Amino acid sequence: MKGVYGFVELTDKEPKARDILDKVQQLGDGSPIRDIKQLLKKLIRSDEFEAICKMPEEAGELLRTPKGKTFTLSLPKIGSQVLS
């Protein structure tokens, strides 16, 4: 696996970030962060999940919305602009 990612020069966090985005897309918008963590617990350690989540957030590919004491993750709508 490392040989494939090394060939296209991806860090080990980038495929994990893609896994998070894929899981949010599968579950639909407004997915609780707890559910996504639970489903990806074999791929992503709990202590690195937050750091990996920040990568697509900063790129504008993932939105984190507070909901009560937790957060939900969703994909930005097509045609919407992310304000910085």
PyMOL Python script that loads the backbone (N, CA, C, O; Angstrom):
from pymol import cmd

cmd.read_pdbstr("""\
ATOM      1  N   MET A   1       0.817  -1.185   0.000  1.00  0.00           N
ATOM      2  CA  MET A   1       0.000   0.000   0.000  1.00  0.00           C
ATOM      3  C   MET A   1       0.864   1.255   0.000  1.00  0.00           C
ATOM      4  O   MET A   1       0.569   2.214  -0.712  1.00  0.00           O
ATOM      5  N   LYS A   2       1.917   1.250   0.787  1.00  0.00           N
ATOM      6  CA  LYS A   2       2.765   2.430   0.883  1.00  0.00           C
ATOM      7  C   LYS A   2       3.430   2.738  -0.460  1.00  0.00           C
ATOM      8  O   LYS A   2       3.641   3.902  -0.803  1.00  0.00           O
ATOM      9  N   GLY A   3       3.755   1.693  -1.212  1.00  0.00           N
ATOM     10  CA  GLY A   3       4.380   1.902  -2.513  1.00  0.00           C
ATOM     11  C   GLY A   3       3.479   2.662  -3.474  1.00  0.00           C
ATOM     12  O   GLY A   3       3.955   3.496  -4.245  1.00  0.00           O
ATOM     13  N   VAL A   4       2.201   2.385  -3.434  1.00  0.00           N
ATOM     14  CA  VAL A   4       1.253   3.075  -4.314  1.00  0.00           C
ATOM     15  C   VAL A   4       1.158   4.544  -3.935  1.00  0.00           C
ATOM     16  O   VAL A   4       1.211   5.409  -4.810  1.00  0.00           O
ATOM     17  N   TYR A   5       1.018   4.840  -2.659  1.00  0.00           N
ATOM     18  CA  TYR A   5       0.897   6.230  -2.224  1.00  0.00           C
ATOM     19  C   TYR A   5       2.216   6.970  -2.394  1.00  0.00           C
ATOM     20  O   TYR A   5       2.218   8.168  -2.676  1.00  0.00           O
ATOM     21  N   GLY A   6       3.312   6.290  -2.232  1.00  0.00           N
ATOM     22  CA  GLY A   6       4.609   6.912  -2.448  1.00  0.00           C
ATOM     23  C   GLY A   6       4.808   7.299  -3.898  1.00  0.00           C
ATOM     24  O   GLY A   6       5.481   8.287  -4.192  1.00  0.00           O
ATOM     25  N   PHE A   7       4.239   6.543  -4.792  1.00  0.00           N
ATOM     26  CA  PHE A   7       4.373   6.817  -6.222  1.00  0.00           C
ATOM     27  C   PHE A   7       3.715   8.138  -6.598  1.00  0.00           C
ATOM     28  O   PHE A   7       4.272   8.896  -7.392  1.00  0.00           O
ATOM     29  N   VAL A   8       2.551   8.425  -6.049  1.00  0.00           N
ATOM     30  CA  VAL A   8       1.869   9.677  -6.361  1.00  0.00           C
ATOM     31  C   VAL A   8       2.132  10.750  -5.304  1.00  0.00           C
ATOM     32  O   VAL A   8       1.516  11.815  -5.329  1.00  0.00           O
ATOM     33  N   GLU A   9       3.038  10.468  -4.389  1.00  0.00           N
ATOM     34  CA  GLU A   9       3.502  11.401  -3.368  1.00  0.00           C
ATOM     35  C   GLU A   9       2.391  11.899  -2.446  1.00  0.00           C
ATOM     36  O   GLU A   9       2.312  13.093  -2.158  1.00  0.00           O
ATOM     37  N   LEU A  10       1.542  10.999  -1.987  1.00  0.00           N
ATOM     38  CA  LEU A  10       0.537  11.337  -0.992  1.00  0.00           C
ATOM     39  C   LEU A  10       1.094  11.015   0.383  1.00  0.00           C
ATOM     40  O   LEU A  10       1.816  10.033   0.555  1.00  0.00           O
ATOM     41  N   THR A  11       0.757  11.841   1.360  1.00  0.00           N
ATOM     42  CA  THR A  11       1.134  11.502   2.723  1.00  0.00           C
ATOM     43  C   THR A  11       0.167  10.429   3.215  1.00  0.00           C
ATOM     44  O   THR A  11      -0.840  10.152   2.565  1.00  0.00           O
ATOM     45  N   ASP A  12       0.469   9.836   4.343  1.00  0.00           N
ATOM     46  CA  ASP A  12      -0.419   8.798   4.860  1.00  0.00           C
ATOM     47  C   ASP A  12      -1.733   9.384   5.367  1.00  0.00           C
ATOM     48  O   ASP A  12      -2.699   8.643   5.547  1.00  0.00           O
ATOM     49  N   LYS A  13      -1.795  10.691   5.602  1.00  0.00           N
ATOM     50  CA  LYS A  13      -3.029  11.316   6.083  1.00  0.00           C
ATOM     51  C   LYS A  13      -4.003  11.620   4.945  1.00  0.00           C
ATOM     52  O   LYS A  13      -5.212  11.654   5.174  1.00  0.00           O
ATOM     53  N   GLU A  14      -3.518  11.836   3.755  1.00  0.00           N
ATOM     54  CA  GLU A  14      -4.398  12.199   2.645  1.00  0.00           C
ATOM     55  C   GLU A  14      -5.387  11.086   2.264  1.00  0.00           C
ATOM     56  O   GLU A  14      -6.560  11.386   2.039  1.00  0.00           O
ATOM     57  N   PRO A  15      -4.968   9.823   2.183  1.00  0.00           N
ATOM     58  CA  PRO A  15      -5.961   8.769   1.915  1.00  0.00           C
ATOM     59  C   PRO A  15      -6.987   8.645   3.051  1.00  0.00           C
ATOM     60  O   PRO A  15      -8.148   8.318   2.805  1.00  0.00           O
ATOM     61  N   LYS A  16      -6.564   8.904   4.280  1.00  0.00           N
ATOM     62  CA  LYS A  16      -7.485   8.850   5.414  1.00  0.00           C
ATOM     63  C   LYS A  16      -8.489   9.994   5.330  1.00  0.00           C
ATOM     64  O   LYS A  16      -9.663   9.817   5.653  1.00  0.00           O
ATOM     65  N   ALA A  17      -8.035  11.157   4.901  1.00  0.00           N
ATOM     66  CA  ALA A  17      -8.949  12.289   4.712  1.00  0.00           C
ATOM     67  C   ALA A  17      -9.966  11.954   3.626  1.00  0.00           C
ATOM     68  O   ALA A  17     -11.139  12.309   3.747  1.00  0.00           O
ATOM     69  N   ARG A  18      -9.533  11.282   2.577  1.00  0.00           N
ATOM     70  CA  ARG A  18     -10.437  10.863   1.501  1.00  0.00           C
ATOM     71  C   ARG A  18     -11.453   9.851   2.031  1.00  0.00           C
ATOM     72  O   ARG A  18     -12.616   9.869   1.627  1.00  0.00           O
ATOM     73  N   ASP A  19     -11.016   8.962   2.942  1.00  0.00           N
ATOM     74  CA  ASP A  19     -11.943   8.001   3.555  1.00  0.00           C
ATOM     75  C   ASP A  19     -13.037   8.721   4.343  1.00  0.00           C
ATOM     76  O   ASP A  19     -14.200   8.319   4.310  1.00  0.00           O
ATOM     77  N   ILE A  20     -12.659   9.786   5.053  1.00  0.00           N
ATOM     78  CA  ILE A  20     -13.636  10.573   5.818  1.00  0.00           C
ATOM     79  C   ILE A  20     -14.643  11.214   4.865  1.00  0.00           C
ATOM     80  O   ILE A  20     -15.849  11.160   5.104  1.00  0.00           O
ATOM     81  N   LEU A  21     -14.149  11.817   3.792  1.00  0.00           N
ATOM     82  CA  LEU A  21     -15.048  12.455   2.822  1.00  0.00           C
ATOM     83  C   LEU A  21     -15.989  11.431   2.186  1.00  0.00           C
ATOM     84  O   LEU A  21     -17.178  11.698   2.009  1.00  0.00           O
ATOM     85  N   ASP A  22     -15.457  10.275   1.848  1.00  0.00           N
ATOM     86  CA  ASP A  22     -16.282   9.226   1.255  1.00  0.00           C
ATOM     87  C   ASP A  22     -17.374   8.765   2.222  1.00  0.00           C
ATOM     88  O   ASP A  22     -18.513   8.536   1.814  1.00  0.00           O
ATOM     89  N   LYS A  23     -17.025   8.631   3.497  1.00  0.00           N
ATOM     90  CA  LYS A  23     -17.995   8.170   4.488  1.00  0.00           C
ATOM     91  C   LYS A  23     -19.081   9.225   4.714  1.00  0.00           C
ATOM     92  O   LYS A  23     -20.248   8.876   4.892  1.00  0.00           O
ATOM     93  N   VAL A  24     -18.714  10.508   4.707  1.00  0.00           N
ATOM     94  CA  VAL A  24     -19.711  11.579   4.844  1.00  0.00           C
ATOM     95  C   VAL A  24     -20.661  11.549   3.649  1.00  0.00           C
ATOM     96  O   VAL A  24     -21.868  11.735   3.804  1.00  0.00           O
ATOM     97  N   GLN A  25     -20.115  11.314   2.468  1.00  0.00           N
ATOM     98  CA  GLN A  25     -20.950  11.241   1.272  1.00  0.00           C
ATOM     99  C   GLN A  25     -21.895  10.041   1.345  1.00  0.00           C
ATOM    100  O   GLN A  25     -23.053  10.142   0.943  1.00  0.00           O
ATOM    101  N   GLN A  26     -21.414   8.919   1.851  1.00  0.00           N
ATOM    102  CA  GLN A  26     -22.242   7.717   1.990  1.00  0.00           C
ATOM    103  C   GLN A  26     -23.391   7.934   2.967  1.00  0.00           C
ATOM    104  O   GLN A  26     -24.534   7.572   2.688  1.00  0.00           O
ATOM    105  N   LEU A  27     -23.073   8.533   4.120  1.00  0.00           N
ATOM    106  CA  LEU A  27     -24.071   8.692   5.176  1.00  0.00           C
ATOM    107  C   LEU A  27     -25.009   9.862   4.926  1.00  0.00           C
ATOM    108  O   LEU A  27     -26.099   9.913   5.494  1.00  0.00           O
ATOM    109  N   GLY A  28     -24.602  10.791   4.092  1.00  0.00           N
ATOM    110  CA  GLY A  28     -25.428  11.963   3.820  1.00  0.00           C
ATOM    111  C   GLY A  28     -24.988  13.145   4.665  1.00  0.00           C
ATOM    112  O   GLY A  28     -24.265  12.999   5.651  1.00  0.00           O
ATOM    113  N   ASP A  29     -25.440  14.307   4.257  1.00  0.00           N
ATOM    114  CA  ASP A  29     -25.064  15.530   4.960  1.00  0.00           C
ATOM    115  C   ASP A  29     -25.641  15.555   6.371  1.00  0.00           C
ATOM    116  O   ASP A  29     -26.708  15.004   6.641  1.00  0.00           O
ATOM    117  N   GLY A  30     -24.910  16.205   7.251  1.00  0.00           N
ATOM    118  CA  GLY A  30     -25.346  16.302   8.637  1.00  0.00           C
ATOM    119  C   GLY A  30     -25.051  15.060   9.438  1.00  0.00           C
ATOM    120  O   GLY A  30     -25.734  14.782  10.423  1.00  0.00           O
ATOM    121  N   SER A  31     -24.050  14.308   9.036  1.00  0.00           N
ATOM    122  CA  SER A  31     -23.680  13.088   9.756  1.00  0.00           C
ATOM    123  C   SER A  31     -22.944  13.456  11.038  1.00  0.00           C
ATOM    124  O   SER A  31     -21.994  14.238  11.002  1.00  0.00           O
ATOM    125  N   PRO A  32     -23.370  12.904  12.166  1.00  0.00           N
ATOM    126  CA  PRO A  32     -22.661  13.177  13.426  1.00  0.00           C
ATOM    127  C   PRO A  32     -21.209  12.687  13.357  1.00  0.00           C
ATOM    128  O   PRO A  32     -20.933  11.600  12.850  1.00  0.00           O
ATOM    129  N   ILE A  33     -20.306  13.492  13.866  1.00  0.00           N
ATOM    130  CA  ILE A  33     -18.883  13.161  13.831  1.00  0.00           C
ATOM    131  C   ILE A  33     -18.622  11.856  14.578  1.00  0.00           C
ATOM    132  O   ILE A  33     -17.726  11.096  14.212  1.00  0.00           O
ATOM    133  N   ARG A  34     -19.400  11.600  15.615  1.00  0.00           N
ATOM    134  CA  ARG A  34     -19.254  10.370  16.409  1.00  0.00           C
ATOM    135  C   ARG A  34     -19.506   9.131  15.545  1.00  0.00           C
ATOM    136  O   ARG A  34     -18.792   8.136  15.668  1.00  0.00           O
ATOM    137  N   ASP A  35     -20.518   9.186  14.671  1.00  0.00           N
ATOM    138  CA  ASP A  35     -20.836   8.052  13.806  1.00  0.00           C
ATOM    139  C   ASP A  35     -19.712   7.775  12.807  1.00  0.00           C
ATOM    140  O   ASP A  35     -19.371   6.621  12.543  1.00  0.00           O
ATOM    141  N   ILE A  36     -19.150   8.833  12.265  1.00  0.00           N
ATOM    142  CA  ILE A  36     -18.077   8.676  11.282  1.00  0.00           C
ATOM    143  C   ILE A  36     -16.829   8.116  11.959  1.00  0.00           C
ATOM    144  O   ILE A  36     -16.163   7.239  11.409  1.00  0.00           O
ATOM    145  N   LYS A  37     -16.516   8.618  13.146  1.00  0.00           N
ATOM    146  CA  LYS A  37     -15.373   8.089  13.907  1.00  0.00           C
ATOM    147  C   LYS A  37     -15.560   6.598  14.174  1.00  0.00           C
ATOM    148  O   LYS A  37     -14.623   5.813  14.028  1.00  0.00           O
ATOM    149  N   GLN A  38     -16.767   6.215  14.564  1.00  0.00           N
ATOM    150  CA  GLN A  38     -17.043   4.821  14.893  1.00  0.00           C
ATOM    151  C   GLN A  38     -16.867   3.914  13.676  1.00  0.00           C
ATOM    152  O   GLN A  38     -16.296   2.829  13.783  1.00  0.00           O
ATOM    153  N   LEU A  39     -17.354   4.358  12.530  1.00  0.00           N
ATOM    154  CA  LEU A  39     -17.266   3.534  11.322  1.00  0.00           C
ATOM    155  C   LEU A  39     -15.835   3.423  10.783  1.00  0.00           C
ATOM    156  O   LEU A  39     -15.498   2.451  10.107  1.00  0.00           O
ATOM    157  N   LEU A  40     -15.009   4.405  11.079  1.00  0.00           N
ATOM    158  CA  LEU A  40     -13.635   4.404  10.566  1.00  0.00           C
ATOM    159  C   LEU A  40     -12.594   4.069  11.639  1.00  0.00           C
ATOM    160  O   LEU A  40     -11.401   4.296  11.439  1.00  0.00           O
ATOM    161  N   LYS A  41     -13.043   3.531  12.773  1.00  0.00           N
ATOM    162  CA  LYS A  41     -12.113   3.311  13.880  1.00  0.00           C
ATOM    163  C   LYS A  41     -11.004   2.307  13.565  1.00  0.00           C
ATOM    164  O   LYS A  41      -9.953   2.336  14.206  1.00  0.00           O
ATOM    165  N   LYS A  42     -11.216   1.429  12.597  1.00  0.00           N
ATOM    166  CA  LYS A  42     -10.161   0.478  12.228  1.00  0.00           C
ATOM    167  C   LYS A  42      -9.121   1.114  11.311  1.00  0.00           C
ATOM    168  O   LYS A  42      -7.995   0.626  11.214  1.00  0.00           O
ATOM    169  N   LEU A  43      -9.492   2.193  10.643  1.00  0.00           N
ATOM    170  CA  LEU A  43      -8.580   2.861   9.716  1.00  0.00           C
ATOM    171  C   LEU A  43      -7.882   4.070  10.330  1.00  0.00           C
ATOM    172  O   LEU A  43      -6.717   4.338  10.038  1.00  0.00           O
ATOM    173  N   ILE A  44      -8.606   4.800  11.185  1.00  0.00           N
ATOM    174  CA  ILE A  44      -8.088   6.050  11.725  1.00  0.00           C
ATOM    175  C   ILE A  44      -8.166   6.008  13.244  1.00  0.00           C
ATOM    176  O   ILE A  44      -9.233   5.780  13.814  1.00  0.00           O
ATOM    177  N   ARG A  45      -7.026   6.231  13.895  1.00  0.00           N
ATOM    178  CA  ARG A  45      -7.012   6.270  15.352  1.00  0.00           C
ATOM    179  C   ARG A  45      -7.785   7.494  15.841  1.00  0.00           C
ATOM    180  O   ARG A  45      -7.812   8.525  15.169  1.00  0.00           O
ATOM    181  N   SER A  46      -8.400   7.381  16.988  1.00  0.00           N
ATOM    182  CA  SER A  46      -9.223   8.449  17.538  1.00  0.00           C
ATOM    183  C   SER A  46      -8.418   9.726  17.771  1.00  0.00           C
ATOM    184  O   SER A  46      -8.923  10.827  17.552  1.00  0.00           O
ATOM    185  N   ASP A  47      -7.167   9.581  18.214  1.00  0.00           N
ATOM    186  CA  ASP A  47      -6.359  10.764  18.518  1.00  0.00           C
ATOM    187  C   ASP A  47      -5.909  11.512  17.262  1.00  0.00           C
ATOM    188  O   ASP A  47      -5.556  12.688  17.357  1.00  0.00           O
ATOM    189  N   GLU A  48      -5.910  10.874  16.096  1.00  0.00           N
ATOM    190  CA  GLU A  48      -5.499  11.562  14.870  1.00  0.00           C
ATOM    191  C   GLU A  48      -6.698  11.982  14.010  1.00  0.00           C
ATOM    192  O   GLU A  48      -6.517  12.653  12.994  1.00  0.00           O
ATOM    193  N   PHE A  49      -7.901  11.603  14.396  1.00  0.00           N
ATOM    194  CA  PHE A  49      -9.093  11.893  13.602  1.00  0.00           C
ATOM    195  C   PHE A  49      -9.306  13.396  13.429  1.00  0.00           C
ATOM    196  O   PHE A  49      -9.567  13.858  12.318  1.00  0.00           O
ATOM    197  N   GLU A  50      -9.198  14.162  14.512  1.00  0.00           N
ATOM    198  CA  GLU A  50      -9.424  15.610  14.448  1.00  0.00           C
ATOM    199  C   GLU A  50      -8.418  16.296  13.524  1.00  0.00           C
ATOM    200  O   GLU A  50      -8.788  17.163  12.731  1.00  0.00           O
ATOM    201  N   ALA A  51      -7.154  15.909  13.628  1.00  0.00           N
ATOM    202  CA  ALA A  51      -6.121  16.516  12.784  1.00  0.00           C
ATOM    203  C   ALA A  51      -6.362  16.205  11.310  1.00  0.00           C
ATOM    204  O   ALA A  51      -6.166  17.061  10.448  1.00  0.00           O
ATOM    205  N   ILE A  52      -6.782  14.989  11.032  1.00  0.00           N
ATOM    206  CA  ILE A  52      -7.043  14.604   9.648  1.00  0.00           C
ATOM    207  C   ILE A  52      -8.288  15.319   9.128  1.00  0.00           C
ATOM    208  O   ILE A  52      -8.348  15.670   7.950  1.00  0.00           O
ATOM    209  N   CYS A  53      -9.268  15.536   9.979  1.00  0.00           N
ATOM    210  CA  CYS A  53     -10.491  16.241   9.581  1.00  0.00           C
ATOM    211  C   CYS A  53     -10.210  17.688   9.181  1.00  0.00           C
ATOM    212  O   CYS A  53     -10.904  18.246   8.332  1.00  0.00           O
ATOM    213  N   LYS A  54      -9.212  18.281   9.781  1.00  0.00           N
ATOM    214  CA  LYS A  54      -8.905  19.687   9.484  1.00  0.00           C
ATOM    215  C   LYS A  54      -8.401  19.881   8.059  1.00  0.00           C
ATOM    216  O   LYS A  54      -8.592  20.951   7.482  1.00  0.00           O
ATOM    217  N   MET A  55      -7.768  18.881   7.488  1.00  0.00           N
ATOM    218  CA  MET A  55      -7.232  19.016   6.122  1.00  0.00           C
ATOM    219  C   MET A  55      -8.335  19.313   5.103  1.00  0.00           C
ATOM    220  O   MET A  55      -8.229  20.314   4.395  1.00  0.00           O
ATOM    221  N   PRO A  56      -9.388  18.495   4.994  1.00  0.00           N
ATOM    222  CA  PRO A  56     -10.435  18.830   4.022  1.00  0.00           C
ATOM    223  C   PRO A  56     -11.251  20.062   4.430  1.00  0.00           C
ATOM    224  O   PRO A  56     -11.802  20.749   3.570  1.00  0.00           O
ATOM    225  N   GLU A  57     -11.333  20.346   5.742  1.00  0.00           N
ATOM    226  CA  GLU A  57     -12.032  21.557   6.183  1.00  0.00           C
ATOM    227  C   GLU A  57     -11.327  22.798   5.656  1.00  0.00           C
ATOM    228  O   GLU A  57     -11.969  23.705   5.126  1.00  0.00           O
ATOM    229  N   GLU A  58     -10.007  22.838   5.801  1.00  0.00           N
ATOM    230  CA  GLU A  58      -9.229  23.983   5.346  1.00  0.00           C
ATOM    231  C   GLU A  58      -9.256  24.117   3.827  1.00  0.00           C
ATOM    232  O   GLU A  58      -9.130  25.222   3.297  1.00  0.00           O
ATOM    233  N   ALA A  59      -9.418  23.003   3.130  1.00  0.00           N
ATOM    234  CA  ALA A  59      -9.489  23.034   1.666  1.00  0.00           C
ATOM    235  C   ALA A  59     -10.898  23.369   1.172  1.00  0.00           C
ATOM    236  O   ALA A  59     -11.107  23.547  -0.028  1.00  0.00           O
ATOM    237  N   GLY A  60     -11.862  23.456   2.088  1.00  0.00           N
ATOM    238  CA  GLY A  60     -13.225  23.784   1.711  1.00  0.00           C
ATOM    239  C   GLY A  60     -14.022  22.594   1.197  1.00  0.00           C
ATOM    240  O   GLY A  60     -15.080  22.776   0.596  1.00  0.00           O
ATOM    241  N   GLU A  61     -13.533  21.385   1.421  1.00  0.00           N
ATOM    242  CA  GLU A  61     -14.212  20.181   0.945  1.00  0.00           C
ATOM    243  C   GLU A  61     -15.142  19.572   1.994  1.00  0.00           C
ATOM    244  O   GLU A  61     -15.926  18.674   1.687  1.00  0.00           O
ATOM    245  N   LEU A  62     -15.051  20.063   3.234  1.00  0.00           N
ATOM    246  CA  LEU A  62     -15.819  19.491   4.335  1.00  0.00           C
ATOM    247  C   LEU A  62     -16.274  20.625   5.251  1.00  0.00           C
ATOM    248  O   LEU A  62     -15.506  21.541   5.545  1.00  0.00           O
ATOM    249  N   LEU A  63     -17.516  20.557   5.695  1.00  0.00           N
ATOM    250  CA  LEU A  63     -18.052  21.559   6.612  1.00  0.00           C
ATOM    251  C   LEU A  63     -18.333  20.917   7.959  1.00  0.00           C
ATOM    252  O   LEU A  63     -18.931  19.844   8.036  1.00  0.00           O
ATOM    253  N   ARG A  64     -17.895  21.585   9.020  1.00  0.00           N
ATOM    254  CA  ARG A  64     -18.155  21.127  10.381  1.00  0.00           C
ATOM    255  C   ARG A  64     -19.144  22.111  11.006  1.00  0.00           C
ATOM    256  O   ARG A  64     -18.879  23.310  11.083  1.00  0.00           O
ATOM    257  N   THR A  65     -20.283  21.587  11.449  1.00  0.00           N
ATOM    258  CA  THR A  65     -21.335  22.425  12.008  1.00  0.00           C
ATOM    259  C   THR A  65     -21.615  21.987  13.439  1.00  0.00           C
ATOM    260  O   THR A  65     -21.846  20.803  13.685  1.00  0.00           O
ATOM    261  N   PRO A  66     -21.597  22.929  14.394  1.00  0.00           N
ATOM    262  CA  PRO A  66     -21.919  22.541  15.772  1.00  0.00           C
ATOM    263  C   PRO A  66     -23.387  22.146  15.906  1.00  0.00           C
ATOM    264  O   PRO A  66     -24.274  22.782  15.337  1.00  0.00           O
ATOM    265  N   LYS A  67     -23.616  21.095  16.661  1.00  0.00           N
ATOM    266  CA  LYS A  67     -24.979  20.640  16.927  1.00  0.00           C
ATOM    267  C   LYS A  67     -25.017  20.134  18.360  1.00  0.00           C
ATOM    268  O   LYS A  67     -24.592  19.015  18.646  1.00  0.00           O
ATOM    269  N   GLY A  68     -25.522  20.956  19.245  1.00  0.00           N
ATOM    270  CA  GLY A  68     -25.531  20.607  20.661  1.00  0.00           C
ATOM    271  C   GLY A  68     -24.103  20.558  21.194  1.00  0.00           C
ATOM    272  O   GLY A  68     -23.342  21.513  21.039  1.00  0.00           O
ATOM    273  N   LYS A  69     -23.747  19.447  21.817  1.00  0.00           N
ATOM    274  CA  LYS A  69     -22.403  19.289  22.367  1.00  0.00           C
ATOM    275  C   LYS A  69     -21.429  18.674  21.372  1.00  0.00           C
ATOM    276  O   LYS A  69     -20.241  18.546  21.667  1.00  0.00           O
ATOM    277  N   THR A  70     -21.909  18.300  20.218  1.00  0.00           N
ATOM    278  CA  THR A  70     -21.066  17.635  19.230  1.00  0.00           C
ATOM    279  C   THR A  70     -21.089  18.414  17.917  1.00  0.00           C
ATOM    280  O   THR A  70     -21.594  19.535  17.862  1.00  0.00           O
ATOM    281  N   PHE A  71     -20.548  17.820  16.876  1.00  0.00           N
ATOM    282  CA  PHE A  71     -20.506  18.444  15.563  1.00  0.00           C
ATOM    283  C   PHE A  71     -21.065  17.484  14.525  1.00  0.00           C
ATOM    284  O   PHE A  71     -21.053  16.267  14.706  1.00  0.00           O
ATOM    285  N   THR A  72     -21.553  18.061  13.435  1.00  0.00           N
ATOM    286  CA  THR A  72     -21.925  17.247  12.288  1.00  0.00           C
ATOM    287  C   THR A  72     -21.000  17.606  11.139  1.00  0.00           C
ATOM    288  O   THR A  72     -20.513  18.733  11.051  1.00  0.00           O
ATOM    289  N   LEU A  73     -20.761  16.652  10.270  1.00  0.00           N
ATOM    290  CA  LEU A  73     -19.928  16.867   9.098  1.00  0.00           C
ATOM    291  C   LEU A  73     -20.801  16.764   7.855  1.00  0.00           C
ATOM    292  O   LEU A  73     -21.676  15.904   7.757  1.00  0.00           O
ATOM    293  N   SER A  74     -20.543  17.656   6.917  1.00  0.00           N
ATOM    294  CA  SER A  74     -21.284  17.618   5.660  1.00  0.00           C
ATOM    295  C   SER A  74     -20.395  18.133   4.543  1.00  0.00           C
ATOM    296  O   SER A  74     -19.370  18.773   4.780  1.00  0.00           O
ATOM    297  N   LEU A  75     -20.807  17.840   3.334  1.00  0.00           N
ATOM    298  CA  LEU A  75     -20.094  18.313   2.154  1.00  0.00           C
ATOM    299  C   LEU A  75     -20.706  19.646   1.737  1.00  0.00           C
ATOM    300  O   LEU A  75     -21.914  19.834   1.876  1.00  0.00           O
ATOM    301  N   PRO A  76     -19.897  20.571   1.230  1.00  0.00           N
ATOM    302  CA  PRO A  76     -20.466  21.839   0.775  1.00  0.00           C
ATOM    303  C   PRO A  76     -21.404  21.609  -0.409  1.00  0.00           C
ATOM    304  O   PRO A  76     -21.184  20.714  -1.224  1.00  0.00           O
ATOM    305  N   LYS A  77     -22.435  22.417  -0.489  1.00  0.00           N
ATOM    306  CA  LYS A  77     -23.382  22.311  -1.592  1.00  0.00           C
ATOM    307  C   LYS A  77     -22.734  22.797  -2.880  1.00  0.00           C
ATOM    308  O   LYS A  77     -21.902  23.704  -2.851  1.00  0.00           O
ATOM    309  N   ILE A  78     -23.102  22.211  -3.992  1.00  0.00           N
ATOM    310  CA  ILE A  78     -22.577  22.617  -5.286  1.00  0.00           C
ATOM    311  C   ILE A  78     -23.046  24.034  -5.573  1.00  0.00           C
ATOM    312  O   ILE A  78     -24.229  24.350  -5.452  1.00  0.00           O
ATOM    313  N   GLY A  79     -22.105  24.873  -5.953  1.00  0.00           N
ATOM    314  CA  GLY A  79     -22.442  26.261  -6.260  1.00  0.00           C
ATOM    315  C   GLY A  79     -22.369  27.188  -5.066  1.00  0.00           C
ATOM    316  O   GLY A  79     -22.446  28.405  -5.235  1.00  0.00           O
ATOM    317  N   SER A  80     -22.220  26.647  -3.848  1.00  0.00           N
ATOM    318  CA  SER A  80     -22.114  27.528  -2.686  1.00  0.00           C
ATOM    319  C   SER A  80     -20.656  27.935  -2.505  1.00  0.00           C
ATOM    320  O   SER A  80     -19.738  27.200  -2.867  1.00  0.00           O
ATOM    321  N   GLN A  81     -20.473  29.087  -1.954  1.00  0.00           N
ATOM    322  CA  GLN A  81     -19.125  29.599  -1.723  1.00  0.00           C
ATOM    323  C   GLN A  81     -18.802  29.498  -0.254  1.00  0.00           C
ATOM    324  O   GLN A  81     -19.646  29.785   0.595  1.00  0.00           O
ATOM    325  N   VAL A  82     -17.602  29.097   0.050  1.00  0.00           N
ATOM    326  CA  VAL A  82     -17.138  29.009   1.422  1.00  0.00           C
ATOM    327  C   VAL A  82     -16.425  30.313   1.725  1.00  0.00           C
ATOM    328  O   VAL A  82     -15.463  30.684   1.051  1.00  0.00           O
ATOM    329  N   LEU A  83     -16.912  31.007   2.754  1.00  0.00           N
ATOM    330  CA  LEU A  83     -16.299  32.279   3.118  1.00  0.00           C
ATOM    331  C   LEU A  83     -15.121  32.034   4.042  1.00  0.00           C
ATOM    332  O   LEU A  83     -15.212  31.234   4.973  1.00  0.00           O
ATOM    333  N   SER A  84     -14.028  32.712   3.790  1.00  0.00           N
ATOM    334  CA  SER A  84     -12.847  32.544   4.644  1.00  0.00           C
ATOM    335  C   SER A  84     -12.706  33.698   5.583  1.00  0.00           C
ATOM    336  O   SER A  84     -11.769  33.735   6.381  1.00  0.00           O
TER     337      SER A  84
END
""", "prot")
cmd.dss("prot")
cmd.show_as("cartoon", "prot")
cmd.util.cbc("prot")
cmd.orient("prot")
